Amino acid sequence: MFFLDSGEGQEFETDEMEGENLSGWLVPVKEADEFEKQFIKWDIDNEKWDDFYSFARWSWSNRQIKITFG
């Protein structure tokens, strides 16, 4: 599950949607409830969750938007 931290630029807009590259935590679903409790309070245990920090970058692929996490 992806928890958004901030926008990172490279904006796009189509008739149906708009967006940009994003950064945040890509947390395994089985750990999402635990992370969400800290996320809501903005009291994130960096030692535990830093390895899950990720970027969501978009690109065009066959006239469709493709999102890559990494």
PDB file of N, CA, C and O in Angstrom, chain B, residues numbered from 101:
ATOM      1  N   MET B 101       0.851  -1.149   0.000  1.00  0.00           N
ATOM      2  CA  MET B 101       0.000   0.000   0.000  1.00  0.00           C
ATOM      3  C   MET B 101       0.907   1.225   0.000  1.00  0.00           C
ATOM      4  O   MET B 101       1.898   1.269   0.728  1.00  0.00           O
ATOM      5  N   PHE B 102       0.567   2.215  -0.816  1.00  0.00           N
ATOM      6  CA  PHE B 102       1.398   3.412  -0.949  1.00  0.00           C
ATOM      7  C   PHE B 102       0.833   4.539  -0.087  1.00  0.00           C
ATOM      8  O   PHE B 102      -0.346   4.879  -0.188  1.00  0.00           O
ATOM      9  N   PHE B 103       1.688   5.113   0.761  1.00  0.00           N
ATOM     10  CA  PHE B 103       1.332   6.249   1.607  1.00  0.00           C
ATOM     11  C   PHE B 103       2.109   7.459   1.091  1.00  0.00           C
ATOM     12  O   PHE B 103       3.339   7.472   1.127  1.00  0.00           O
ATOM     13  N   LEU B 104       1.398   8.460   0.619  1.00  0.00           N
ATOM     14  CA  LEU B 104       1.989   9.618  -0.028  1.00  0.00           C
ATOM     15  C   LEU B 104       2.716  10.534   0.950  1.00  0.00           C
ATOM     16  O   LEU B 104       2.194  10.875   2.011  1.00  0.00           O
ATOM     17  N   ASP B 105       3.927  10.924   0.573  1.00  0.00           N
ATOM     18  CA  ASP B 105       4.669  11.944   1.306  1.00  0.00           C
ATOM     19  C   ASP B 105       4.606  13.264   0.555  1.00  0.00           C
ATOM     20  O   ASP B 105       4.175  14.271   1.117  1.00  0.00           O
ATOM     21  N   SER B 106       5.037  13.281  -0.729  1.00  0.00           N
ATOM     22  CA  SER B 106       5.015  14.546  -1.467  1.00  0.00           C
ATOM     23  C   SER B 106       5.048  14.317  -2.971  1.00  0.00           C
ATOM     24  O   SER B 106       5.373  13.232  -3.451  1.00  0.00           O
ATOM     25  N   GLY B 107       4.703  15.369  -3.695  1.00  0.00           N
ATOM     26  CA  GLY B 107       4.825  15.381  -5.143  1.00  0.00           C
ATOM     27  C   GLY B 107       6.264  15.687  -5.520  1.00  0.00           C
ATOM     28  O   GLY B 107       6.966  16.406  -4.809  1.00  0.00           O
ATOM     29  N   GLU B 108       6.697  15.131  -6.650  1.00  0.00           N
ATOM     30  CA  GLU B 108       8.096  15.259  -7.065  1.00  0.00           C
ATOM     31  C   GLU B 108       8.260  15.858  -8.463  1.00  0.00           C
ATOM     32  O   GLU B 108       9.338  15.766  -9.051  1.00  0.00           O
ATOM     33  N   GLY B 109       7.208  16.464  -8.995  1.00  0.00           N
ATOM     34  CA  GLY B 109       7.328  17.090 -10.311  1.00  0.00           C
ATOM     35  C   GLY B 109       7.027  16.142 -11.449  1.00  0.00           C
ATOM     36  O   GLY B 109       6.453  15.073 -11.239  1.00  0.00           O
ATOM     37  N   GLN B 110       7.418  16.533 -12.672  1.00  0.00           N
ATOM     38  CA  GLN B 110       7.106  15.847 -13.919  1.00  0.00           C
ATOM     39  C   GLN B 110       5.597  15.637 -14.018  1.00  0.00           C
ATOM     40  O   GLN B 110       5.106  14.509 -14.064  1.00  0.00           O
ATOM     41  N   GLU B 111       4.884  16.747 -14.051  1.00  0.00           N
ATOM     42  CA  GLU B 111       3.429  16.719 -14.074  1.00  0.00           C
ATOM     43  C   GLU B 111       2.897  16.266 -15.424  1.00  0.00           C
ATOM     44  O   GLU B 111       3.568  16.415 -16.445  1.00  0.00           O
ATOM     45  N   PHE B 112       1.686  15.711 -15.428  1.00  0.00           N
ATOM     46  CA  PHE B 112       0.990  15.339 -16.659  1.00  0.00           C
ATOM     47  C   PHE B 112      -0.485  15.650 -16.497  1.00  0.00           C
ATOM     48  O   PHE B 112      -0.989  15.779 -15.382  1.00  0.00           O
ATOM     49  N   GLU B 113      -1.169  15.769 -17.625  1.00  0.00           N
ATOM     50  CA  GLU B 113      -2.611  16.005 -17.608  1.00  0.00           C
ATOM     51  C   GLU B 113      -3.220  15.401 -18.862  1.00  0.00           C
ATOM     52  O   GLU B 113      -2.725  15.610 -19.970  1.00  0.00           O
ATOM     53  N   THR B 114      -4.298  14.649 -18.677  1.00  0.00           N
ATOM     54  CA  THR B 114      -5.082  14.123 -19.792  1.00  0.00           C
ATOM     55  C   THR B 114      -6.524  14.586 -19.590  1.00  0.00           C
ATOM     56  O   THR B 114      -6.822  15.290 -18.624  1.00  0.00           O
ATOM     57  N   ASP B 115      -7.408  14.198 -20.487  1.00  0.00           N
ATOM     58  CA  ASP B 115      -8.826  14.545 -20.319  1.00  0.00           C
ATOM     59  C   ASP B 115      -9.420  13.872 -19.083  1.00  0.00           C
ATOM     60  O   ASP B 115     -10.384  14.376 -18.507  1.00  0.00           O
ATOM     61  N   GLU B 116      -8.846  12.728 -18.671  1.00  0.00           N
ATOM     62  CA  GLU B 116      -9.404  11.948 -17.567  1.00  0.00           C
ATOM     63  C   GLU B 116      -8.711  12.162 -16.226  1.00  0.00           C
ATOM     64  O   GLU B 116      -9.318  11.951 -15.176  1.00  0.00           O
ATOM     65  N   MET B 117      -7.439  12.583 -16.251  1.00  0.00           N
ATOM     66  CA  MET B 117      -6.703  12.669 -14.983  1.00  0.00           C
ATOM     67  C   MET B 117      -5.522  13.606 -15.101  1.00  0.00           C
ATOM     68  O   MET B 117      -5.127  14.011 -16.194  1.00  0.00           O
ATOM     69  N   GLU B 118      -4.970  13.940 -13.954  1.00  0.00           N
ATOM     70  CA  GLU B 118      -3.716  14.683 -13.900  1.00  0.00           C
ATOM     71  C   GLU B 118      -2.917  14.167 -12.719  1.00  0.00           C
ATOM     72  O   GLU B 118      -3.477  13.616 -11.772  1.00  0.00           O
ATOM     73  N   GLY B 119      -1.614  14.346 -12.779  1.00  0.00           N
ATOM     74  CA  GLY B 119      -0.782  13.850 -11.694  1.00  0.00           C
ATOM     75  C   GLY B 119       0.665  14.257 -11.877  1.00  0.00           C
ATOM     76  O   GLY B 119       0.990  15.113 -12.699  1.00  0.00           O
ATOM     77  N   GLU B 120       1.517  13.632 -11.102  1.00  0.00           N
ATOM     78  CA  GLU B 120       2.955  13.866 -11.160  1.00  0.00           C
ATOM     79  C   GLU B 120       3.667  12.715 -10.472  1.00  0.00           C
ATOM     80  O   GLU B 120       3.021  11.865  -9.858  1.00  0.00           O
ATOM     81  N   ASN B 121       4.981  12.679 -10.566  1.00  0.00           N
ATOM     82  CA  ASN B 121       5.745  11.697  -9.813  1.00  0.00           C
ATOM     83  C   ASN B 121       5.515  11.946  -8.324  1.00  0.00           C
ATOM     84  O   ASN B 121       5.300  13.082  -7.903  1.00  0.00           O
ATOM     85  N   LEU B 122       5.562  10.888  -7.543  1.00  0.00           N
ATOM     86  CA  LEU B 122       5.280  10.980  -6.111  1.00  0.00           C
ATOM     87  C   LEU B 122       6.364  10.271  -5.306  1.00  0.00           C
ATOM     88  O   LEU B 122       7.086   9.419  -5.824  1.00  0.00           O
ATOM     89  N   SER B 123       6.463  10.635  -4.044  1.00  0.00           N
ATOM     90  CA  SER B 123       7.323   9.897  -3.117  1.00  0.00           C
ATOM     91  C   SER B 123       6.501   9.549  -1.887  1.00  0.00           C
ATOM     92  O   SER B 123       5.552  10.251  -1.536  1.00  0.00           O
ATOM     93  N   GLY B 124       6.878   8.461  -1.243  1.00  0.00           N
ATOM     94  CA  GLY B 124       6.159   8.013  -0.059  1.00  0.00           C
ATOM     95  C   GLY B 124       6.629   6.626   0.339  1.00  0.00           C
ATOM     96  O   GLY B 124       7.686   6.166  -0.092  1.00  0.00           O
ATOM     97  N   TRP B 125       5.840   5.976   1.155  1.00  0.00           N
ATOM     98  CA  TRP B 125       6.190   4.658   1.672  1.00  0.00           C
ATOM     99  C   TRP B 125       5.352   3.596   0.967  1.00  0.00           C
ATOM    100  O   TRP B 125       4.123   3.664   0.973  1.00  0.00           O
ATOM    101  N   LEU B 126       6.009   2.628   0.367  1.00  0.00           N
ATOM    102  CA  LEU B 126       5.350   1.487  -0.253  1.00  0.00           C
ATOM    103  C   LEU B 126       5.468   0.329   0.735  1.00  0.00           C
ATOM    104  O   LEU B 126       6.478  -0.372   0.784  1.00  0.00           O
ATOM    105  N   VAL B 127       4.414   0.152   1.515  1.00  0.00           N
ATOM    106  CA  VAL B 127       4.416  -0.763   2.661  1.00  0.00           C
ATOM    107  C   VAL B 127       3.656  -2.041   2.301  1.00  0.00           C
ATOM    108  O   VAL B 127       2.587  -1.969   1.696  1.00  0.00           O
ATOM    109  N   PRO B 128       4.191  -3.204   2.664  1.00  0.00           N
ATOM    110  CA  PRO B 128       3.435  -4.446   2.425  1.00  0.00           C
ATOM    111  C   PRO B 128       2.049  -4.376   3.078  1.00  0.00           C
ATOM    112  O   PRO B 128       1.902  -3.860   4.186  1.00  0.00           O
ATOM    113  N   VAL B 129       1.057  -4.890   2.392  1.00  0.00           N
ATOM    114  CA  VAL B 129      -0.324  -4.817   2.876  1.00  0.00           C
ATOM    115  C   VAL B 129      -0.449  -5.365   4.296  1.00  0.00           C
ATOM    116  O   VAL B 129      -1.190  -4.812   5.109  1.00  0.00           O
ATOM    117  N   LYS B 130       0.266  -6.445   4.600  1.00  0.00           N
ATOM    118  CA  LYS B 130       0.147  -7.052   5.933  1.00  0.00           C
ATOM    119  C   LYS B 130       0.684  -6.135   7.035  1.00  0.00           C
ATOM    120  O   LYS B 130       0.380  -6.351   8.208  1.00  0.00           O
ATOM    121  N   GLU B 131       1.474  -5.117   6.684  1.00  0.00           N
ATOM    122  CA  GLU B 131       2.015  -4.179   7.676  1.00  0.00           C
ATOM    123  C   GLU B 131       1.381  -2.794   7.582  1.00  0.00           C
ATOM    124  O   GLU B 131       1.760  -1.889   8.325  1.00  0.00           O
ATOM    125  N   ALA B 132       0.427  -2.623   6.682  1.00  0.00           N
ATOM    126  CA  ALA B 132      -0.165  -1.314   6.425  1.00  0.00           C
ATOM    127  C   ALA B 132      -0.901  -0.743   7.636  1.00  0.00           C
ATOM    128  O   ALA B 132      -0.799   0.456   7.893  1.00  0.00           O
ATOM    129  N   ASP B 133      -1.633  -1.558   8.382  1.00  0.00           N
ATOM    130  CA  ASP B 133      -2.365  -1.053   9.553  1.00  0.00           C
ATOM    131  C   ASP B 133      -1.404  -0.480  10.590  1.00  0.00           C
ATOM    132  O   ASP B 133      -1.658   0.584  11.154  1.00  0.00           O
ATOM    133  N   GLU B 134      -0.311  -1.178  10.839  1.00  0.00           N
ATOM    134  CA  GLU B 134       0.687  -0.704  11.801  1.00  0.00           C
ATOM    135  C   GLU B 134       1.305   0.617  11.336  1.00  0.00           C
ATOM    136  O   GLU B 134       1.447   1.555  12.121  1.00  0.00           O
ATOM    137  N   PHE B 135       1.670   0.681  10.049  1.00  0.00           N
ATOM    138  CA  PHE B 135       2.270   1.905   9.529  1.00  0.00           C
ATOM    139  C   PHE B 135       1.267   3.052   9.555  1.00  0.00           C
ATOM    140  O   PHE B 135       1.621   4.175   9.915  1.00  0.00           O
ATOM    141  N   GLU B 136       0.030   2.782   9.181  1.00  0.00           N
ATOM    142  CA  GLU B 136      -0.985   3.831   9.103  1.00  0.00           C
ATOM    143  C   GLU B 136      -1.189   4.528  10.446  1.00  0.00           C
ATOM    144  O   GLU B 136      -1.409   5.738  10.479  1.00  0.00           O
ATOM    145  N   LYS B 137      -1.120   3.796  11.538  1.00  0.00           N
ATOM    146  CA  LYS B 137      -1.269   4.412  12.861  1.00  0.00           C
ATOM    147  C   LYS B 137      -0.193   5.469  13.106  1.00  0.00           C
ATOM    148  O   LYS B 137      -0.477   6.531  13.660  1.00  0.00           O
ATOM    149  N   GLN B 138       1.032   5.179  12.697  1.00  0.00           N
ATOM    150  CA  GLN B 138       2.121   6.153  12.844  1.00  0.00           C
ATOM    151  C   GLN B 138       1.980   7.278  11.812  1.00  0.00           C
ATOM    152  O   GLN B 138       2.238   8.443  12.115  1.00  0.00           O
ATOM    153  N   PHE B 139       1.574   6.922  10.612  1.00  0.00           N
ATOM    154  CA  PHE B 139       1.430   7.888   9.526  1.00  0.00           C
ATOM    155  C   PHE B 139       0.396   8.955   9.876  1.00  0.00           C
ATOM    156  O   PHE B 139       0.629  10.143   9.651  1.00  0.00           O
ATOM    157  N   ILE B 140      -0.728   8.543  10.416  1.00  0.00           N
ATOM    158  CA  ILE B 140      -1.797   9.489  10.772  1.00  0.00           C
ATOM    159  C   ILE B 140      -1.308  10.502  11.803  1.00  0.00           C
ATOM    160  O   ILE B 140      -1.659  11.680  11.733  1.00  0.00           O
ATOM    161  N   LYS B 141      -0.504  10.051  12.751  1.00  0.00           N
ATOM    162  CA  LYS B 141       0.046  10.948  13.787  1.00  0.00           C
ATOM    163  C   LYS B 141       1.294  11.680  13.299  1.00  0.00           C
ATOM    164  O   LYS B 141       1.807  12.562  13.987  1.00  0.00           O
ATOM    165  N   TRP B 142       1.779  11.317  12.116  1.00  0.00           N
ATOM    166  CA  TRP B 142       3.039  11.820  11.546  1.00  0.00           C
ATOM    167  C   TRP B 142       4.180  11.590  12.538  1.00  0.00           C
ATOM    168  O   TRP B 142       5.029  12.455  12.753  1.00  0.00           O
ATOM    169  N   ASP B 143       4.170  10.390  13.138  1.00  0.00           N
ATOM    170  CA  ASP B 143       5.178   9.969  14.109  1.00  0.00           C
ATOM    171  C   ASP B 143       5.756   8.645  13.617  1.00  0.00           C
ATOM    172  O   ASP B 143       5.585   7.602  14.248  1.00  0.00           O
ATOM    173  N   ILE B 144       6.444   8.708  12.477  1.00  0.00           N
ATOM    174  CA  ILE B 144       6.919   7.502  11.788  1.00  0.00           C
ATOM    175  C   ILE B 144       8.281   7.092  12.327  1.00  0.00           C
ATOM    176  O   ILE B 144       9.211   7.897  12.379  1.00  0.00           O
ATOM    177  N   ASP B 145       8.387   5.832  12.726  1.00  0.00           N
ATOM    178  CA  ASP B 145       9.649   5.252  13.208  1.00  0.00           C
ATOM    179  C   ASP B 145      10.560   5.037  12.001  1.00  0.00           C
ATOM    180  O   ASP B 145      10.463   4.025  11.307  1.00  0.00           O
ATOM    181  N   ASN B 146      11.446   6.006  11.763  1.00  0.00           N
ATOM    182  CA  ASN B 146      12.286   5.955  10.559  1.00  0.00           C
ATOM    183  C   ASN B 146      13.154   4.714  10.485  1.00  0.00           C
ATOM    184  O   ASN B 146      13.361   4.183   9.394  1.00  0.00           O
ATOM    185  N   GLU B 147      13.661   4.238  11.593  1.00  0.00           N
ATOM    186  CA  GLU B 147      14.516   3.044  11.550  1.00  0.00           C
ATOM    187  C   GLU B 147      13.760   1.839  11.000  1.00  0.00           C
ATOM    188  O   GLU B 147      14.330   1.012  10.289  1.00  0.00           O
ATOM    189  N   LYS B 148      12.490   1.747  11.329  1.00  0.00           N
ATOM    190  CA  LYS B 148      11.699   0.602  10.880  1.00  0.00           C
ATOM    191  C   LYS B 148      11.208   0.771   9.439  1.00  0.00           C
ATOM    192  O   LYS B 148      11.163  -0.205   8.689  1.00  0.00           O
ATOM    193  N   TRP B 149      10.841   1.986   9.043  1.00  0.00           N
ATOM    194  CA  TRP B 149      10.137   2.180   7.788  1.00  0.00           C
ATOM    195  C   TRP B 149      10.965   2.803   6.663  1.00  0.00           C
ATOM    196  O   TRP B 149      10.486   2.861   5.530  1.00  0.00           O
ATOM    197  N   ASP B 150      12.174   3.264   6.926  1.00  0.00           N
ATOM    198  CA  ASP B 150      12.978   3.917   5.888  1.00  0.00           C
ATOM    199  C   ASP B 150      13.202   3.046   4.656  1.00  0.00           C
ATOM    200  O   ASP B 150      13.224   3.566   3.541  1.00  0.00           O
ATOM    201  N   ASP B 151      13.364   1.764   4.825  1.00  0.00           N
ATOM    202  CA  ASP B 151      13.601   0.883   3.682  1.00  0.00           C
ATOM    203  C   ASP B 151      12.399   0.810   2.734  1.00  0.00           C
ATOM    204  O   ASP B 151      12.528   0.367   1.593  1.00  0.00           O
ATOM    205  N   PHE B 152      11.234   1.247   3.213  1.00  0.00           N
ATOM    206  CA  PHE B 152      10.028   1.203   2.397  1.00  0.00           C
ATOM    207  C   PHE B 152       9.786   2.509   1.641  1.00  0.00           C
ATOM    208  O   PHE B 152       8.853   2.600   0.844  1.00  0.00           O
ATOM    209  N   TYR B 153      10.626   3.526   1.889  1.00  0.00           N
ATOM    210  CA  TYR B 153      10.453   4.796   1.194  1.00  0.00           C
ATOM    211  C   TYR B 153      10.747   4.588  -0.283  1.00  0.00           C
ATOM    212  O   TYR B 153      11.757   3.983  -0.644  1.00  0.00           O
ATOM    213  N   SER B 154       9.862   5.088  -1.133  1.00  0.00           N
ATOM    214  CA  SER B 154       9.942   4.771  -2.557  1.00  0.00           C
ATOM    215  C   SER B 154       9.438   5.943  -3.386  1.00  0.00           C
ATOM    216  O   SER B 154       8.820   6.870  -2.863  1.00  0.00           O
ATOM    217  N   PHE B 155       9.707   5.889  -4.669  1.00  0.00           N
ATOM    218  CA  PHE B 155       9.200   6.868  -5.614  1.00  0.00           C
ATOM    219  C   PHE B 155       8.250   6.175  -6.576  1.00  0.00           C
ATOM    220  O   PHE B 155       8.492   5.044  -6.998  1.00  0.00           O
ATOM    221  N   ALA B 156       7.178   6.853  -6.917  1.00  0.00           N
ATOM    222  CA  ALA B 156       6.235   6.392  -7.933  1.00  0.00           C
ATOM    223  C   ALA B 156       6.421   7.326  -9.123  1.00  0.00           C
ATOM    224  O   ALA B 156       6.077   8.507  -9.062  1.00  0.00           O
ATOM    225  N   ARG B 157       6.966   6.783 -10.197  1.00  0.00           N
ATOM    226  CA  ARG B 157       7.247   7.599 -11.385  1.00  0.00           C
ATOM    227  C   ARG B 157       6.352   7.132 -12.537  1.00  0.00           C
ATOM    228  O   ARG B 157       6.189   5.935 -12.773  1.00  0.00           O
ATOM    229  N   TRP B 158       5.791   8.084 -13.228  1.00  0.00           N
ATOM    230  CA  TRP B 158       4.922   7.757 -14.351  1.00  0.00           C
ATOM    231  C   TRP B 158       5.681   7.875 -15.660  1.00  0.00           C
ATOM    232  O   TRP B 158       6.686   8.581 -15.747  1.00  0.00           O
ATOM    233  N   SER B 159       5.193   7.178 -16.675  1.00  0.00           N
ATOM    234  CA  SER B 159       5.709   7.293 -18.038  1.00  0.00           C
ATOM    235  C   SER B 159       4.595   6.879 -18.996  1.00  0.00           C
ATOM    236  O   SER B 159       3.618   6.246 -18.597  1.00  0.00           O
ATOM    237  N   TRP B 160       4.760   7.248 -20.264  1.00  0.00           N
ATOM    238  CA  TRP B 160       3.813   6.825 -21.289  1.00  0.00           C
ATOM    239  C   TRP B 160       4.240   5.475 -21.843  1.00  0.00           C
ATOM    240  O   TRP B 160       5.421   5.258 -22.117  1.00  0.00           O
ATOM    241  N   SER B 161       3.290   4.572 -22.008  1.00  0.00           N
ATOM    242  CA  SER B 161       3.556   3.265 -22.595  1.00  0.00           C
ATOM    243  C   SER B 161       2.342   2.878 -23.437  1.00  0.00           C
ATOM    244  O   SER B 161       1.258   2.650 -22.900  1.00  0.00           O
ATOM    245  N   ASN B 162       2.523   2.804 -24.742  1.00  0.00           N
ATOM    246  CA  ASN B 162       1.408   2.476 -25.649  1.00  0.00           C
ATOM    247  C   ASN B 162       0.207   3.388 -25.426  1.00  0.00           C
ATOM    248  O   ASN B 162      -0.932   2.927 -25.351  1.00  0.00           O
ATOM    249  N   ARG B 163       0.475   4.676 -25.321  1.00  0.00           N
ATOM    250  CA  ARG B 163      -0.550   5.718 -25.116  1.00  0.00           C
ATOM    251  C   ARG B 163      -1.325   5.557 -23.813  1.00  0.00           C
ATOM    252  O   ARG B 163      -2.447   6.047 -23.688  1.00  0.00           O
ATOM    253  N   GLN B 164      -0.732   4.880 -22.855  1.00  0.00           N
ATOM    254  CA  GLN B 164      -1.321   4.752 -21.511  1.00  0.00           C
ATOM    255  C   GLN B 164      -0.275   5.155 -20.481  1.00  0.00           C
ATOM    256  O   GLN B 164       0.927   5.081 -20.734  1.00  0.00           O
ATOM    257  N   ILE B 165      -0.743   5.573 -19.337  1.00  0.00           N
ATOM    258  CA  ILE B 165       0.184   5.945 -18.259  1.00  0.00           C
ATOM    259  C   ILE B 165       0.583   4.697 -17.496  1.00  0.00           C
ATOM    260  O   ILE B 165      -0.262   3.903 -17.081  1.00  0.00           O
ATOM    261  N   LYS B 166       1.876   4.540 -17.320  1.00  0.00           N
ATOM    262  CA  LYS B 166       2.439   3.421 -16.574  1.00  0.00           C
ATOM    263  C   LYS B 166       3.116   3.990 -15.325  1.00  0.00           C
ATOM    264  O   LYS B 166       3.853   4.973 -15.414  1.00  0.00           O
ATOM    265  N   ILE B 167       2.872   3.383 -14.172  1.00  0.00           N
ATOM    266  CA  ILE B 167       3.476   3.813 -12.906  1.00  0.00           C
ATOM    267  C   ILE B 167       4.498   2.760 -12.486  1.00  0.00           C
ATOM    268  O   ILE B 167       4.198   1.567 -12.445  1.00  0.00           O
ATOM    269  N   THR B 168       5.711   3.222 -12.175  1.00  0.00           N
ATOM    270  CA  THR B 168       6.774   2.335 -11.729  1.00  0.00           C
ATOM    271  C   THR B 168       7.204   2.771 -10.332  1.00  0.00           C
ATOM    272  O   THR B 168       7.475   3.949 -10.095  1.00  0.00           O
ATOM    273  N   PHE B 169       7.263   1.814  -9.412  1.00  0.00           N
ATOM    274  CA  PHE B 169       7.729   2.089  -8.055  1.00  0.00           C
ATOM    275  C   PHE B 169       9.175   1.683  -7.926  1.00  0.00           C
ATOM    276  O   PHE B 169       9.589   0.646  -8.444  1.00  0.00           O
ATOM    277  N   GLY B 170       9.936   2.494  -7.241  1.00  0.00           N
ATOM    278  CA  GLY B 170      11.336   2.133  -7.033  1.00  0.00           C
ATOM    279  C   GLY B 170      12.134   3.251  -6.421  1.00  0.00           C
ATOM    280  O   GLY B 170      13.333   3.098  -6.185  1.00  0.00           O
TER     281      GLY B 170
END
